[in-house]
Amino acid sequence: MNRSISCRTKSAFTHLVLSALLISLCANPALAQAAKKPAPASPKAQAPPQTQSQPVDKEYTESIIKNTTDKMFLTEFVDHLPASDKVPTPAKVLGYPVGTPNKLTYTKDQYRYYRELEKATPRVKVFTAPEKSELGREQLLVVVGDEAAVANLAKYKEITAKLGDPRRINDEEAKKLIGEGKAIYWASGSIHSPETGSPEMLMEMAYRLAVEETPFIQAIRKNVIVLITPTLEVDGRDMMVDLYNWRKANEGKRAPSLLYWGKYVAHDNNRDSMAMALALTRNQMSTFLEYHPTILHDLHESVPFLYTSTGTGPYNAWLDPIVINEWQALAYHEIEEMTKRGVPGVWTHGFYDGWAPNYMFYVANGHNSIGRFYETFGNGGADTQDRVVGQQSNRDWFRPNPPLPRVKWSLRNNVNMQQSAILLAMNYVSANKDRFLNNFYLKSKRSVAKAKTEGPAAWVLPAGDPRPNEAADLVNLLKMQGCEVHKADKEIETKDGKFPAGSYVVRMDQPYSRMADMLLDTQYYNVNDPRPYDDTGWTLGPLRNVKTVRAKDVAILNAPMTLINGMAKVTGSVAGSGKAGYIINHNAESAIAQLRFRLKDVKINAAEDTFKVGERSFNAGSFIIKAEGNPADLDARLKKEATELGVAAHAVDKLPEVAQHALSVPRIALVHTWTNTQNEGWYRIEFDRLGIPYSYISDHVIRDTANLREKYDVIIWGPVGGSAQSIVRGVPKRSDNEAPIPWQKSDITPNMGQSPDTTADMRGGMGVTGVANLQRFIESGGLFVTIGGNASIPIDFGITEGVSIQAARQLQARGSIFNATFADRKSPIAYGYDEKLAVYFNQAPLIQVGGVGGFGGGGFNPFGQQQGRPSGRGGLNDPDIPQGRPPFIAPPAQPSPDGIPEEFRTQLAGQLPSAEMRPRIVLRFATDEKNLLVSGMLAGGSELAGKPAVIDVPVGKGHVVMFANNPMWRHQTHGSFSLLFNAALNYDHLSVGRAATPRRGQPQAGQNGDDQ
Ligand SMILES: [Zn+2]
């Protein structure tokens, strides 16, 4: 059967190629025949008898054939387009068939097409997603099904909702609902903007699903409701079409890269499923919670010719094994059916792992449905190109029918591959509709049973957390994920401890227990597993500096508690009636920085030490606001802001006598390059969300502004990859004769003007002129903040002394969470924090401070010089005992605040900068290798143990603060935000609290002398 199908396909192709321009195909018998033949599919696939033959759209079909580079990239599903008197084809509305070279479709035209389709057929309905994109575009959801299904959507949504919450129904009712219900298959297009094919393909697929009368398509309509997200990253799509059109109009010229996709991030829009910082993720989540789709299928393009997702493992350990099997079943169905049709290069397994839940399709995987994706071969536009396939053309156990090593590839090929395979998947789901719906019910049921089967019973966020806003925010994230969160009515006593009344309880006997569990639990990634595809650790409690308790004792499930309706919210207040002023504890929440900026005209001091008022303790960094000398309406304004921000202020009659300094309202600049804006976008998203003002400037502004100090107090160089030299060079400017590379609005690029920044010429980085300007900025009192690897800018260009970056030899620490300890709690950067903090760190940089090392050589690392322990008696954690003498156990090495070991201090005295000008380690990775890892992957930890995470390097009158950890990563690291805000707010007092430096009353170098 299969061979004959393959032959038929090819003969149809040959016939068409020969006859395309010669004879009318309007009622081409070969095609009509093709459309009429029973569809091949898995043995179980249903093929209802067909009642009528269907003519094909001749011109459109010719276009398909002409633009497919080889018949092997066609199947009988896509080698023609059925004609319709009533329903418009994409060509009728757009003016060109899908897959036409040089044609990419803007979102507004995609939408125009879907709305025409909706008008023409009762099988299509168009909805708008709840939120607009960050740049104001609509996101659409298109529903395609048979007339009755589309007319009765509410009924089918109700069925899947009930199956998704087995607490509401019993097995008998479930069985009935499964019989009545329909599977919902959700295809989601172009989350990644340079991956251009899926928005085109989906329009044609919608038409085909609505119009075609083959038994194969009829079977899909019968049992499946298809949801289509035409384009997910709507902003990036329109900029990508701009860019493509610009390239076509400027052939031979160097073109810009797609610098901005969405307003904030680029490729990372597909790493937002955990934290939901982007409108597109929230839209997908709310659509999921409305429809409970059986499958969410995300369409990507990066791998030849069609990679269908399963993954190498390690697979996410919190998923029900049933869904892992479903991934495999669907993938192997597609591979088998495509292979039978003679299509090369459809494969699975390799490429990605299946571990982290940050991908968008975890909207489904994390909620008892199936999340999956394709990677097809895209050309990054709509050109037909000769392509060379690398390693992925090798035959391997998981790729017995590999892609060809060389191929002429077209947009149409890409469309054919995507559409054929996804239709096969839809048909398979139709044939197995009851099985998939039953699995959904079963997975939901097993999620509810989790509390008592595998545990834990619940996660608890105990009341009284020093960071109540962050705790509430984490609760709200869980609620956005569809999880239920309760509040303890009174104290709960369990074997896991006592939890006070008001504690948040996330029960594991609810449908989305697995999502909550995977977000809150810790991760262990074995370094012997395949190289991770992305982050290996993501535990949100530690990252947000919020205490979470894994409660195993099922007794907690019987404790009295109340479901939280609506959002969790902390209401702040101004307590007391004192007239002297106000005190606000610094608890290392972002709300503290927000308050400072909201009251920017108010004089606020920061305490330089801990203090007590009555029985109440206040952290270093706490705000002291004197009534005298401040605006008369201070009380009313503080009440308003404190209430909104969830801040507890205290009105007192007597202000504490503690060392303090005036807290600035710094002018902050956030710098981006013209090479990449991906990771700095996560900074903008937080600054915008928190309402913290900043100027967004490019490295060209650094280059062109001789006096940066006049304009800015703090310059943050957002994370960007590459060496210091490549960052400073930027997009290379090779010659003055070469045309500029613009990123701006023009007739041909109308959407680029919406970008957060634009330029007439992207070429040239900040250059050495920029480096010199930066150095002047710092030396005249500015604060320069580097994130991750771009610490190399001030180090390699000699702006800082005493700091170096060490290359890792053994370390494997890919996107993990590590314990860190404040090495200097008197530094303003440490204000509000406890002794320890968990931070996100991804492999580099290993910053080295002090000694001859940092000051020009190899460096000291007094901690963890050796991995493990010497071979000898006992186990890993036992001390080594040389024989024939009493045991000697050395006391643990004491970190010195400037990184210089005591025994070298005297001998280096003449060469070192004065004490107050040496780098100051503020936060350090745990010195004990065994206590370093919180979550994720770690090997060779001795190289990281004890290394600085945050250092403050005085330079002239200013400072460079370097972060080895990334304090603003993917809207997950809320616990680290205050490190950055503290540095900024205290930019002109960073040397406060240094050991062995002149103290208050004596103005110090680098300070304005307004210490009190
Ligand atoms: Zn992609």
Residues whose N, C-alpha, C, O or C-beta is under 5 A from the ligand:
A	BS01	ZN	H192 E195 H300 E301
